[in-house]
């Protein structure tokens, strides 16, 4: 406490820590200064000027997000002149903004809208030329609407600083400034990995997912189609936030019931196919450590990460597990094993995935993942989309009578549950690989070294006196850092898990928007979502994938054994080097190397 300094805010003295900005100090003292471009996980932009304050002795207002506190400083945050200046700034932004609030994707959950309301702005005052751009709808995952962009720069910074993809940047100057991919490439042809983090941090609707809810409603009303849904682990840990619940509520059986009410004939659990993934992935890893493949083996569940790898790390493609993601494995089982069980033409089955992830929309369209000439997954809807559909259909998710997932693809172990949190895939794989390798049961199955939000985590497990070194990264930026280590020291690890989004799937680009008093990608929120999954795991009787009796049954009745010819045909794939238009793999390696 001895190094505290004294400042005055609105005429009252306070002692604060040095080295903070005015905004940080004010937040801790309970003074909320309006802001738009600021995000605690991103660099300081100082672009919007909404956070201006008065500092005694300064001629002009200062941006509180960027200006540091100093001993004796006197700050005013809420004078009449400040309120008017901030209001003028927001009015200028609004007057160059589309007039479609009531039909906008972010209506009622828009930071610009909330600021305008808090400042008492009821009409537009300024007339003049407005920006007009075409929407970019080329991507199957992310739509870009420059007309709704307020140039806060959050999307640019998260893409470059957190994800290290560098797909977005500011082009042109002055009134013509616009955020776009390099050379104004369509999003589908750019280096965009479809992770959707630009959507998460955008304060308006300049970035949104490609919405397929109306198309899905139409399909659900088609009696000639058998409607099948699968639900990803992290969806159940976050959907409650879209209905006003605090982060950390797990609505597993409520979701199942709601999907049945929407019109799905069968609702399966992606956690089942997560167990299936572990059976294949653990078996593949054991073959590799016996010399039948390149090490370190890298997990392949994250579709954003797969696109990033193909573009920037094509030299490491042979290190990637050939296992499909749980979503694609489930789709393959629905169109083969399940279709045969119910004696139906798989072409008449609509396979829908409810995912936390916008990149899964991209994954569903990959030709490498087709099964017998058909898409394994016909449609993907995000947590946000399915929450809207449930509300639109008048279904009371919070008071609905819970229902269990359907058989035969609905029973899962706790290992399948923790897939949604960073480190969960690795932890689940260790639980099974250890027993398959040693013939003994691993008793201490909660691997604390692999949990939490540290960017890169390392761990070790000893199997029959053989030390297995593992690593986990979440967020594409951390993944790039980890893979740069692998390039320099290929023997450092045996097994690596990578998830494309901060926090893993719980922080996916399709998860509910941050609430009124919360921050996009808030770490506390991510921790609570992850803890919801860990609690579900702890409450399960079966906590290891290989102990799931329905997994054992599907191998006995259909697949034969892990890595069998049938398993390889339906559950495995291969990736190949690719890049955006004009970028070769060699150039991509140089960009990231």
Secondary structure, DSSP 8 states (H G I E B T S, - for coil): -TT-EEEEETTEEEEE-TT-BHHHHHHHHT-----SS--TTS-----S-TTEEEETT-SS-EETTT-B--TT-EEESS-HHHHHHHHHHHHHHHTTS-S-GGGSTTTTS-HHHHHHHHTT--S----S-------B--SSSEEE-GGG-----HHHHIIIIIS----EEEES-GGG-EEEEGGG--GGGSS-----HHHHH-SSSSEEE---HHHHHHHHT-TTSEEEEEE-HHHHTTGGGGGT--TT---HHHHHHHHHHHT-SEEEEHHHHHHHHHHHHHHHHHHHHTTSS-SSEE----HHHHHHHHHH-GGGGGGB--B--HHHHHHHHIIIIIHHHTT--GGGEEEEEEES-SHHHHHHT-GGG-BTTB-S--EEEEHHHHHHHHHHTT--TTTS------SSS----HHHHGGGSTTHHHHHHHHHHHHHHHSS--S----GGG-SS-SEEEEEEEETTEEEEEEEEESHHHHHHHHHHHHH-TTS-SEEEEESSTTGGGG-TTS----TTS-TT-HHHHHHHHHHHHHHHHT-S--SGGG-HHHHHHIIIII-STT-HHHHHHHB-------STT--HHHHHHHH-
